[in-house]
């Protein structure tokens, strides 16, 4: 049995980070407009998934510089505040794996 790469030498194996980003999109994350500097150079890609009162955010600045957070939007009649419930920083595959493993909601015990 041969792999698809062996069957078609012009086809290359998929980058692991790209596969995880596709999984994010399949789970409802949306890619925001790319962040660029004044010269048009790409600085970051940001993926966002709002669901209920939670917003999940993933910011990719490079293969070794990825940040992710789950933010709880606390609404009151006078203010709208955001509180970080979870976050991770590190290499792309490591952080993306953590995001993909998150449950829809985090159970948080409040004192």
FENQUI-V860453 format. One record per backbone hydrogen bond with DSSP energy under -0.5 kcal/mol. NH is the residue of the N-H (numbers start at 1). CO is the residue of the C=O. Records with the same first field share a line. If there is no record, write none. Layout:
# FENQUI-V860453
NH->CO ; CO
This chain:
# FENQUI-V860453
7->3
8->4
11->8
19->15
20->16
21->17
22->18
23->19
24->20
25->21
26->22
27->23 ; 24
28->25
29->24
30->48
32->30 ; 46
35->44
36->34
37->41
40->37
43->35
44->35
45->60
47->58
48->30
49->56
51->54
54->51
55->71
56->49
57->69
58->47
59->67
60->45 ; 58
61->59 ; 65
62->65
65->62
66->90
67->59
68->88
69->57
70->86
71->55 ; 69
72->83
73->53 ; 71
74->72 ; 81
75->73
76->79
81->74
83->72
85->70
86->70
88->68
90->66
92->63
95->91
96->92
97->93
98->94
99->95
100->96
101->97
102->98 ; 99
108->106
110->108
